[in-house]
């Protein structure tokens, strides 16, 4: 009985790792804090003194990074991540000497921690649905790196807490994925990850990640583009497969969220053991962002007047707004795709103002993709890589225009501009 009461006391004991998170309690406050809509003056200041190409680069960056309107789906993702992080930290109290004893035993032996903080989840959906953008906006409402002074720890030594680590999986290699996690942790600490040799085993990297996660009290690991994991089904020792997903779940002692296309979901459910682990705090097939008409009308005004044509005195008309509404059908992902196309076309044609002709041309160039987008979820979850079909128009001129725009978008996406969100005021500008 006494042991039972001791466990209760530990759960309710002050936990600096939890207290420092300052998590948002209600939906209304979250919606306000996660919304990012820049004013025209902010965009004009950002592109001041830039030539036409540099200006369009910055406008695209602003649309990618600093244009976001949360919806119910976003709130649901926030609640899932908040609960996963909070639950994980219950077993990690830096104000408890017993916890540090467990850490030392884990670091210097093969002993497992007596209380595991492991949990798993996945977020799947077709490309362009806004999965990554949603998770990034949610994570940005949570502090990432927190410094605790010596008074907060049982050992009376300062401690750095890394609440969340997010990496993008660009390969199906286990070693490359683990190295990218280590590089990101070092980047957050302001250091550079270096290793004497890359001829180390997967087991070595697993232990190294586990060690730094323990040392810096990591709260959650997010791995984007995780559909690469499915390619581990091939006969490749370094290929990511179900057993590797189970290993990182068991070893890291942190919640792990995987983000990817529906191919990832198929890979997860192929193994009962993997599915059991990665359907704990989230198992979500992400639906496209749809918002009410009144809100999206205001968003359309802000997007076209503030982000794309901030230099123009002319504003998007009611007829043009209705045209955009009919085309997007309330879907934020399609709206952003259209806005991006308008931005590129306005640059190519040197258009300084919004026009119905420009909108029509932009809509025409992406209409096939949009129709596919709305054809039904059964089509979205098919493996498109197997059929190899092309959705480009058969008209030579349209093909040329679409290819030219794709090349420009690829160039713009590679420009790494440094923009500080704190330098802007969020909120709708009239």
Kinemage of the C-alpha trace (Angstrom):
@kinemage 1
@onewidth
@group {chain A} dominant
@subgroup {mainchain}
@vectorlist {calphas} color= white
{ca unk a 1} P 0.000 0.000 0.000
{ca unk a 2} L 2.818 2.401 0.859
{ca unk a 3} L 4.382 1.776 -2.552
{ca unk a 4} L 1.051 2.715 -4.159
{ca unk a 5} L 0.960 6.056 -2.319
{ca unk a 6} L 4.581 6.737 -3.266
{ca unk a 7} L 3.659 6.345 -6.941
{ca unk a 8} L 0.751 8.776 -6.554
{ca unk a 9} L 3.012 11.318 -4.866
{ca unk a 10} L 5.469 11.123 -7.758
{ca unk a 11} L 2.716 11.729 -10.291
{ca unk a 12} L 1.475 14.874 -8.539
{ca unk a 13} L 4.954 16.144 -7.624
{ca unk a 14} L 6.069 19.388 -9.318
{ca unk a 15} L 7.556 18.518 -12.695
{ca unk a 16} L 9.636 21.331 -14.280
{ca unk a 17} L 9.579 19.628 -17.695
{ca unk a 18} L 5.780 19.788 -17.780
{ca unk a 19} L 5.392 23.183 -16.161
{ca unk a 20} L 7.677 24.880 -18.700
{ca unk a 21} L 5.570 23.775 -21.678
{ca unk a 22} L 2.862 26.387 -21.068
{ca unk a 23} L 0.375 24.328 -23.084
{ca unk a 24} L -2.816 25.919 -24.396
{ca unk a 25} L -5.886 24.777 -22.506
{ca unk a 26} L -8.795 25.730 -24.766
{ca unk a 27} L -9.665 25.738 -28.448
{ca unk a 28} L -10.359 29.470 -28.730
{ca unk a 29} L -6.913 30.471 -27.457
{ca unk a 30} L -5.253 27.884 -29.677
{ca unk a 31} L -7.014 29.178 -32.790
{ca unk a 32} L -5.839 32.708 -32.035
{ca unk a 33} L -2.249 31.712 -31.308
{ca unk a 34} L -1.795 29.414 -34.304
{ca unk a 35} L -3.384 31.732 -36.891
{ca unk a 36} L -0.888 33.528 -39.118
{ca unk a 37} L -2.215 36.102 -41.602
{ca unk a 38} L 0.186 38.895 -42.512
{ca unk a 39} L -0.797 42.484 -43.131
{ca unk a 40} L -0.054 44.214 -46.415
{ca unk a 41} L 2.486 46.474 -44.693
{ca unk a 42} L 4.411 43.402 -43.471
{ca unk a 43} L 4.735 41.984 -46.982
{ca unk a 44} L 5.666 45.362 -48.480
{ca unk a 45} L 8.393 45.759 -45.877
{ca unk a 46} L 9.734 42.270 -46.646
{ca unk a 47} L 10.017 42.897 -50.416
{ca unk a 48} L 11.246 46.487 -50.102
{ca unk a 49} L 14.250 47.105 -52.367
{ca unk a 50} L 13.962 43.681 -54.054
{ca unk a 51} L 13.864 43.140 -57.800
{ca unk a 52} L 10.902 41.326 -59.375
{ca unk a 53} L 12.397 37.859 -59.032
{ca unk a 54} L 13.554 38.392 -55.445
{ca unk a 55} L 10.112 39.778 -54.566
{ca unk a 56} L 8.277 36.739 -55.911
{ca unk a 57} L 10.709 34.471 -54.040
{ca unk a 58} L 9.906 36.228 -50.766
{ca unk a 59} L 6.170 36.242 -51.446
{ca unk a 60} L 6.235 32.487 -51.963
{ca unk a 61} L 8.252 32.060 -48.767
{ca unk a 62} L 5.706 34.128 -46.861
{ca unk a 63} L 2.823 32.087 -48.282
{ca unk a 64} L 4.579 28.825 -47.401
{ca unk a 65} L 5.678 29.744 -43.893
{ca unk a 66} L 3.480 32.570 -42.664
{ca unk a 67} L -0.001 31.942 -44.005
{ca unk a 68} L -2.060 29.608 -41.894
{ca unk a 69} L -5.630 29.407 -40.672
{ca unk a 70} L -6.318 26.590 -38.175
{ca unk a 71} L -9.439 24.450 -38.342
{ca unk a 72} L -10.992 21.673 -36.245
{ca unk a 73} L -8.508 19.205 -37.744
{ca unk a 74} L -5.622 21.367 -36.504
{ca unk a 75} L -7.072 21.501 -33.005
{ca unk a 76} L -7.467 17.699 -32.990
{ca unk a 77} L -3.800 17.277 -33.983
{ca unk a 78} L -2.740 19.724 -31.253
{ca unk a 79} L -4.710 17.841 -28.587
{ca unk a 80} L -3.168 14.518 -29.647
{ca unk a 81} L 0.394 15.871 -29.568
{ca unk a 82} L -0.196 17.747 -26.320
{ca unk a 83} L -1.489 14.609 -24.622
{ca unk a 84} L 1.371 12.472 -25.967
{ca unk a 85} L 4.035 14.926 -24.782
{ca unk a 86} L 2.397 15.473 -21.387
{ca unk a 87} L 1.909 11.762 -20.739
{ca unk a 88} L 5.502 11.050 -21.745
{ca unk a 89} L 6.851 13.640 -19.333
{ca unk a 90} L 4.934 12.144 -16.384
{ca unk a 91} L 7.671 9.511 -16.102
{ca unk a 92} L 10.457 12.085 -16.570
{ca unk a 93} L 10.657 14.327 -13.539
{ca unk a 94} L 14.024 16.095 -13.303
{ca unk a 95} L 13.064 17.076 -9.756
{ca unk a 96} L 13.208 13.391 -8.761
{ca unk a 97} L 16.572 11.806 -7.866
{ca unk a 98} L 15.222 8.359 -8.759
{ca unk a 99} L 14.695 9.488 -12.360
{ca unk a 100} L 18.340 10.539 -12.738
{ca unk a 101} L 19.391 7.203 -11.257
{ca unk a 102} L 17.357 5.423 -13.935
{ca unk a 103} L 18.952 7.581 -16.649
{ca unk a 104} L 22.457 6.686 -15.485
{ca unk a 105} L 21.582 3.003 -15.403
{ca unk a 106} L 20.195 3.225 -18.940
{ca unk a 107} L 23.176 5.191 -20.281
{ca unk a 108} L 25.849 2.974 -18.775
{ca unk a 109} L 24.144 -0.405 -19.031
{ca unk a 110} L 21.555 -2.237 -21.105
{ca unk a 111} L 18.875 -1.809 -18.442
{ca unk a 112} L 15.475 -0.578 -19.575
{ca unk a 113} L 13.794 2.341 -17.825
{ca unk a 114} L 11.270 1.171 -15.252
{ca unk a 115} L 8.638 3.502 -16.682
{ca unk a 116} L 8.450 3.835 -20.438
{ca unk a 117} L 7.397 7.084 -22.127
{ca unk a 118} L 7.113 5.429 -25.544
{ca unk a 119} L 3.996 5.873 -27.633
{ca unk a 120} L 3.356 6.062 -31.346
{ca unk a 121} L 1.101 7.739 -33.859
{ca unk a 122} L 0.781 8.461 -37.555
{ca unk a 123} L -0.781 11.139 -39.745
{ca unk a 124} L -1.405 10.111 -43.342
{ca unk a 125} L -2.861 11.854 -46.353
{ca unk a 126} L -2.137 12.602 -50.010
{ca unk a 127} L 0.468 15.192 -50.949
{ca unk a 128} L -0.880 18.732 -50.820
{ca unk a 129} L -3.406 18.155 -48.045
{ca unk a 130} L -1.493 20.318 -45.562
{ca unk a 131} L -0.257 17.608 -43.170
{ca unk a 132} L 3.227 19.038 -42.693
{ca unk a 133} L 2.009 22.627 -42.507
{ca unk a 134} L -0.557 21.685 -39.849
{ca unk a 135} L 1.935 19.786 -37.684
{ca unk a 136} L 4.518 22.569 -37.997
{ca unk a 137} L 2.006 25.227 -36.932
{ca unk a 138} L 0.951 23.034 -33.993
{ca unk a 139} L 4.564 22.471 -32.946
{ca unk a 140} L 5.306 26.187 -33.220
{ca unk a 141} L 2.788 26.848 -30.434
{ca unk a 142} L 4.901 24.642 -28.139
{ca unk a 143} L 8.345 25.786 -26.918
{ca unk a 144} L 11.089 23.740 -28.568
{ca unk a 145} L 14.179 24.364 -26.427
{ca unk a 146} L 13.908 25.278 -22.729
{ca unk a 147} L 16.751 25.998 -20.326
{ca unk a 148} L 16.283 24.957 -16.686
{ca unk a 149} L 18.517 26.410 -13.987
{ca unk a 150} L 20.177 24.324 -11.288
{ca unk a 151} L 17.310 24.911 -8.841
{ca unk a 152} L 14.879 22.967 -11.058
{ca unk a 153} L 16.797 19.690 -11.000
{ca unk a 154} L 17.381 17.113 -8.289
{ca unk a 155} L 21.084 17.047 -9.172
{ca unk a 156} L 21.339 20.849 -8.787
{ca unk a 157} L 22.835 21.193 -12.259
{ca unk a 158} L 21.420 23.196 -15.222
{ca unk a 159} L 19.569 21.202 -17.865
{ca unk a 160} L 18.493 21.867 -21.462
{ca unk a 161} L 15.111 20.418 -22.403
{ca unk a 162} L 14.349 19.769 -26.083
{ca unk a 163} L 10.584 19.378 -26.267
{ca unk a 164} L 10.260 18.360 -29.905
{ca unk a 165} L 12.539 17.191 -32.682
{ca unk a 166} L 11.240 17.191 -36.272
{ca unk a 167} L 13.141 15.693 -39.196
{ca unk a 168} L 12.294 14.934 -42.809
{ca unk a 169} L 13.029 11.441 -44.032
{ca unk a 170} L 14.694 11.859 -47.441
{ca unk a 171} L 15.837 8.273 -47.844
{ca unk a 172} L 14.875 4.736 -46.855
{ca unk a 173} L 18.221 4.236 -45.103
{ca unk a 174} L 18.109 3.498 -41.383
{ca unk a 175} L 21.536 5.016 -40.787
{ca unk a 176} L 20.767 8.194 -42.744
{ca unk a 177} L 17.504 8.655 -40.833
{ca unk a 178} L 19.203 8.221 -37.465
{ca unk a 179} L 22.033 10.572 -38.458
{ca unk a 180} L 19.503 13.228 -39.500
{ca unk a 181} L 17.952 13.024 -36.013
{ca unk a 182} L 21.361 13.489 -34.392
{ca unk a 183} L 22.175 16.416 -36.697
{ca unk a 184} L 18.885 18.127 -35.823
{ca unk a 185} L 19.473 17.767 -32.079
{ca unk a 186} L 22.942 19.270 -32.417
{ca unk a 187} L 21.534 22.071 -34.572
{ca unk a 188} L 19.018 22.934 -31.832
{ca unk a 189} L 21.886 23.035 -29.351
{ca unk a 190} L 23.879 25.360 -31.597
{ca unk a 191} L 26.537 22.768 -32.377
{ca unk a 192} L 27.522 20.694 -35.406
{ca unk a 193} L 27.196 16.920 -35.464
{ca unk a 194} L 30.404 15.298 -36.637
{ca unk a 195} L 31.552 11.706 -36.613
{ca unk a 196} L 34.948 10.172 -37.231
{ca unk a 197} L 33.538 7.505 -39.528
{ca unk a 198} L 30.215 6.583 -41.097
{ca unk a 199} L 30.991 2.867 -40.938
{ca unk a 200} L 28.981 2.439 -37.765
{ca unk a 201} L 26.199 -0.042 -37.187
{ca unk a 202} L 22.507 0.785 -36.984
{ca unk a 203} L 22.616 -0.397 -33.379
{ca unk a 204} L 25.333 2.182 -32.622
{ca unk a 205} L 23.186 5.016 -33.997
{ca unk a 206} L 20.112 3.771 -32.127
{ca unk a 207} L 22.040 3.912 -28.861
{ca unk a 208} L 23.459 7.349 -29.710
{ca unk a 209} L 20.003 8.807 -30.381
{ca unk a 210} L 18.637 7.189 -27.215
{ca unk a 211} L 21.480 8.747 -25.244
{ca unk a 212} L 20.923 12.320 -26.481
{ca unk a 213} L 17.149 11.960 -26.073
{ca unk a 214} L 17.680 11.011 -22.428
{ca unk a 215} L 20.276 13.719 -21.875
{ca unk a 216} L 18.036 16.491 -23.220
{ca unk a 217} L 14.653 15.154 -22.032
{ca unk a 218} L 13.163 15.070 -25.536
{ca unk a 219} L 9.364 15.174 -25.474
{ca unk a 220} L 8.443 13.908 -28.952
{ca unk a 221} L 10.064 12.904 -32.248
{ca unk a 222} L 8.278 13.798 -35.509
{ca unk a 223} L 9.436 12.154 -38.751
{ca unk a 224} L 7.995 13.677 -41.945
{ca unk a 225} L 7.836 11.997 -45.375
{ca unk a 226} L 7.796 8.640 -43.618
{ca unk a 227} L 6.370 6.833 -46.650
{ca unk a 228} L 10.020 6.047 -47.387
{ca unk a 229} L 9.720 3.492 -44.605
{ca unk a 230} L 7.585 1.248 -46.791
{ca unk a 231} L 10.458 0.749 -49.237
{ca unk a 232} L 12.200 -1.232 -46.523
{ca unk a 233} L 10.194 -4.252 -47.653
{ca unk a 234} L 12.909 -4.895 -50.217
{ca unk a 235} L 15.905 -7.093 -49.383
{ca unk a 236} L 18.137 -4.334 -48.017
{ca unk a 237} L 19.842 -4.545 -44.634
{ca unk a 238} L 19.756 -0.760 -44.257
{ca unk a 239} L 16.223 -0.417 -45.616
{ca unk a 240} L 13.612 0.822 -43.173
{ca unk a 241} L 10.986 -1.765 -42.324
{ca unk a 242} L 8.440 -2.659 -39.662
{ca unk a 243} L 11.052 -4.050 -37.292
{ca unk a 244} L 12.994 -0.767 -37.437
{ca unk a 245} L 9.857 1.205 -36.549
{ca unk a 246} L 9.410 -1.105 -33.584
{ca unk a 247} L 13.056 -0.597 -32.585
{ca unk a 248} L 12.852 3.201 -32.462
{ca unk a 249} L 9.589 2.905 -30.539
{ca unk a 250} L 11.171 0.607 -27.954
{ca unk a 251} L 14.579 2.303 -27.714
{ca unk a 252} L 13.989 6.062 -27.788
{ca unk a 253} L 11.549 6.205 -24.856
{ca unk a 254} L 9.664 9.142 -26.420
{ca unk a 255} L 6.410 9.494 -28.358
{ca unk a 256} L 7.037 9.144 -32.119
{ca unk a 257} L 4.778 10.686 -34.780
{ca unk a 258} L 5.131 9.541 -38.393
{ca unk a 259} L 3.818 11.768 -41.203
{ca unk a 260} L 3.444 10.499 -44.750
{ca unk a 261} L 1.302 9.565 -47.706
{ca unk a 262} L -1.160 6.651 -47.526
{ca unk a 263} L 1.698 4.319 -48.494
{ca unk a 264} L 2.965 4.755 -44.928
{ca unk a 265} L -0.356 3.671 -43.460
{ca unk a 266} L -0.291 0.527 -45.585
{ca unk a 267} L 3.204 -0.276 -44.304
{ca unk a 268} L 2.129 0.223 -40.681
{ca unk a 269} L -0.954 -1.998 -40.856
{ca unk a 270} L 1.039 -4.738 -42.611
{ca unk a 271} L 2.502 -5.659 -39.221
{ca unk a 272} L 0.266 -6.194 -36.200
{ca unk a 273} L 3.114 -5.318 -33.833
{ca unk a 274} L 3.860 -2.046 -35.661
{ca unk a 275} L 0.184 -1.145 -35.916
{ca unk a 276} L -0.301 -1.741 -32.198
{ca unk a 277} L 2.559 0.631 -31.385
{ca unk a 278} L 1.746 3.393 -33.881
{ca unk a 279} L -1.983 3.691 -33.311
{ca unk a 280} L -1.750 4.868 -29.708
{ca unk a 281} L -1.976 8.657 -29.475
{ca unk a 282} L -2.912 9.268 -33.129
{ca unk a 283} L -3.939 7.157 -36.121
{ca unk a 284} L -5.300 9.749 -38.475
{ca unk a 285} L -6.041 9.872 -42.178
{ca unk a 286} L -5.812 13.607 -42.714
{ca unk a 287} L -8.737 15.190 -44.534
{ca unk a 288} L -8.375 18.331 -46.617
{ca unk a 289} L -8.786 21.666 -44.848
{ca unk a 290} L -12.299 22.985 -45.378
{ca unk a 291} L -13.600 26.138 -43.697
{ca unk a 292} L -16.853 28.080 -43.701
{ca unk a 293} L -17.667 30.532 -46.500
{ca unk a 294} L -17.480 33.690 -44.392
{ca unk a 295} L -14.002 32.885 -43.145
{ca unk a 296} L -12.625 31.767 -46.490
{ca unk a 297} L -13.875 34.943 -48.208
{ca unk a 298} L -11.832 37.016 -45.770
{ca unk a 299} L -8.866 34.692 -46.266
{ca unk a 300} L -9.090 35.067 -50.070
{ca unk a 301} L -8.996 38.853 -49.687
{ca unk a 302} L -5.935 38.709 -47.444
{ca unk a 303} L -4.138 36.187 -49.654
{ca unk a 304} L -4.551 38.056 -52.940
{ca unk a 305} L -4.484 41.645 -51.649
{ca unk a 306} L -1.715 41.277 -49.056
{ca unk a 307} L 0.521 38.417 -50.180
{ca unk a 308} L 0.362 38.316 -53.993
{ca unk a 309} L -0.443 41.899 -55.003
{ca unk a 310} L 0.570 44.065 -52.023
{ca unk a 311} L 1.925 46.775 -54.357
{ca unk a 312} L -1.427 47.185 -56.132
{ca unk a 313} L -4.088 49.700 -55.154
{ca unk a 314} L -6.725 47.483 -56.744
{ca unk a 315} L -8.394 44.841 -54.603
{ca unk a 316} L -9.870 41.523 -55.592
{ca unk a 317} L -13.494 42.059 -56.649
{ca unk a 318} L -16.608 40.297 -55.434
{ca unk a 319} L -16.988 38.556 -58.808
{ca unk a 320} L -13.390 37.340 -58.649
{ca unk a 321} L -13.884 36.120 -55.072
{ca unk a 322} L -16.948 34.128 -56.172
{ca unk a 323} L -14.896 32.656 -59.021
{ca unk a 324} L -12.222 31.524 -56.550
{ca unk a 325} L -14.865 30.169 -54.158
{ca unk a 326} L -16.491 28.080 -56.884
{ca unk a 327} L -13.121 26.706 -57.947
{ca unk a 328} L -11.775 25.874 -54.474
{ca unk a 329} L -15.073 24.636 -52.963
{ca unk a 330} L -13.986 25.797 -49.521
{ca unk a 331} L -10.737 23.826 -49.613
{ca unk a 332} L -7.668 25.614 -48.232
{ca unk a 333} L -5.173 23.330 -49.971
{ca unk a 334} L -6.654 24.096 -53.394
{ca unk a 335} L -6.820 27.810 -52.561
{ca unk a 336} L -3.101 27.851 -51.765
{ca unk a 337} L -2.301 25.870 -54.921
{ca unk a 338} L -4.262 28.418 -56.969
{ca unk a 339} L -2.601 31.360 -55.216
{ca unk a 340} L 0.840 29.911 -55.926
{ca unk a 341} L -0.038 29.518 -59.604
{ca unk a 342} L -1.344 33.097 -59.803
{ca unk a 343} L 1.875 34.346 -58.195
{ca unk a 344} L 4.026 32.553 -60.784
{ca unk a 345} L 1.899 33.653 -63.741
{ca unk a 346} L 1.820 37.270 -62.573
{ca unk a 347} L 5.631 37.214 -62.463
{ca unk a 348} L 5.940 35.630 -65.918
{ca unk a 349} L 3.475 38.054 -67.514
{ca unk a 350} L 4.534 41.096 -65.470
{ca unk a 351} L 0.971 41.528 -64.176
{ca unk a 352} L 0.810 44.121 -61.409
{ca unk a 353} L -2.896 43.697 -60.618
{ca unk a 354} L -5.324 40.834 -60.154
{ca unk a 355} L -7.534 40.198 -63.179
{ca unk a 356} L -10.234 37.709 -64.126
{ca unk a 357} L -8.127 36.633 -67.120
{ca unk a 358} L -5.185 35.836 -64.859
{ca unk a 359} L -7.422 33.840 -62.510
{ca unk a 360} L -8.943 31.918 -65.429
{ca unk a 361} L -5.519 31.030 -66.801
{ca unk a 362} L -4.264 29.898 -63.391
{ca unk a 363} L -7.370 27.782 -62.829
{ca unk a 364} L -7.052 26.231 -66.275
{ca unk a 365} L -3.468 25.123 -65.663
{ca unk a 366} L -4.304 23.256 -62.448
{ca unk a 367} L -7.899 22.164 -63.122
{ca unk a 368} L -6.992 18.537 -63.893
{ca unk a 369} L -5.118 18.171 -60.609
{ca unk a 370} L -8.005 19.800 -58.763
{ca unk a 371} L -10.594 17.485 -60.306
{ca unk a 372} L -8.464 14.501 -59.330
{ca unk a 373} L -8.212 15.973 -55.835
{ca unk a 374} L -12.003 16.069 -55.511
{ca unk a 375} L -12.736 12.722 -57.199
{ca unk a 376} L -12.978 10.809 -53.943
{ca unk a 377} L -10.721 9.486 -51.205
{ca unk a 378} L -10.583 6.034 -52.756
{ca unk a 379} L -8.480 7.557 -55.547
{ca unk a 380} L -6.228 9.423 -53.132
{ca unk a 381} L -5.248 6.270 -51.309
{ca unk a 382} L -4.224 4.347 -54.412
{ca unk a 383} L -0.530 3.940 -55.093
{ca unk a 384} L -0.112 6.325 -58.040
{ca unk a 385} L 3.472 5.177 -58.535
{ca unk a 386} L 2.176 1.904 -59.974
{ca unk a 387} L 0.101 3.316 -62.814
{ca unk a 388} L 2.584 5.977 -63.922
{ca unk a 389} L -0.176 8.091 -65.466
{ca unk a 390} L 0.391 11.746 -66.261
{ca unk a 391} L -2.174 14.409 -65.462
{ca unk a 392} L -0.661 17.070 -67.732
{ca unk a 393} L -2.758 18.630 -70.452
{ca unk a 394} L -2.464 17.226 -73.969
{ca unk a 395} L -2.306 20.729 -75.447
{ca unk a 396} L 1.320 21.552 -76.393
{ca unk a 397} L 1.090 25.206 -75.339
{ca unk a 398} L -0.438 24.316 -71.981
{ca unk a 399} L 2.213 21.631 -71.470
{ca unk a 400} L 4.946 24.155 -72.136
{ca unk a 401} L 3.389 26.686 -69.764
{ca unk a 402} L 2.883 24.112 -67.009
{ca unk a 403} L 6.457 22.821 -67.349
{ca unk a 404} L 7.832 26.367 -67.292
{ca unk a 405} L 5.860 27.153 -64.135
{ca unk a 406} L 7.031 23.931 -62.475
{ca unk a 407} L 10.645 24.827 -63.173
{ca unk a 408} L 10.126 28.269 -61.654
{ca unk a 409} L 8.415 26.801 -58.586
{ca unk a 410} L 11.301 24.365 -58.155
{ca unk a 411} L 13.740 27.283 -58.263
{ca unk a 412} L 11.691 29.241 -55.756
{ca unk a 413} L 11.441 26.280 -53.395
{ca unk a 414} L 15.236 26.004 -53.276
{ca unk a 415} L 15.764 29.617 -52.242
{ca unk a 416} L 16.509 29.572 -48.534
{ca unk a 417} L 15.443 33.005 -47.326
{ca unk a 418} L 15.725 33.797 -43.639
{ca unk a 419} L 12.466 35.275 -42.380
{ca unk a 420} L 11.646 35.849 -38.742
{ca unk a 421} L 7.975 35.333 -37.905
{ca unk a 422} L 8.367 37.516 -34.824
{ca unk a 423} L 8.975 40.525 -37.055
{ca unk a 424} L 5.405 40.360 -38.347
{ca unk a 425} L 2.036 41.095 -36.772
{ca unk a 426} L -0.445 38.288 -37.327
{ca unk a 427} L -4.061 39.106 -37.941
{ca unk a 428} L -6.388 40.059 -40.751
{ca unk a 429} L -5.779 43.399 -42.400
{ca unk a 430} L -8.626 45.277 -43.971
